[in-house]
Each structure stands twice: as C-alpha cells, then as structure tokens.
C-alpha cells in the first residue's frame, strides 16, 4: 500500500480535455467549472459524490467525442 486512503467515496477532480469547449457546455457538466487552457485545451474541475458519478462525467466527455488528456484527483480548497 502507498499510504493513501481509499475509503472516501467521492472527491474533487480535474479532467483535462484536448479541445476548447464553448462556455455553453457548462450546463452539460453540471457542477463542474470549465476553464480554457492557453494551449487550446479545456479543464473541467469539480466534485463528484463517488466513483460512479466520476464515470458518468467521463461518459459525458466520451459522448461529445472529446479526447481526454488526463484525469487527476485534486484538492480544490
């Protein structure tokens, strides 16, 4: 084990996409902030209740056909 705890069901995530999303997509990713990257990417930041909710967001990204660069759990405080 690496010493990290895995007992918390949700968390804050940052999902970097390989496309610039228009701000109108914010309502599609309810609860996530969309930040445009200087490199033409978009960063989604938000909190999910559990892993199933995270997979739901990832499925939404898949449904609009945008490649995912990275997914990372982050501290948004």
Secondary structure as UniProt FT lines:
FT   STRAND          11..17
FT   HELIX           23..27
FT   TURN            28..31
FT   STRAND          32..36
FT   TURN            38..39
FT   STRAND          42..48
FT   HELIX           51..64
FT   STRAND          68..74
//
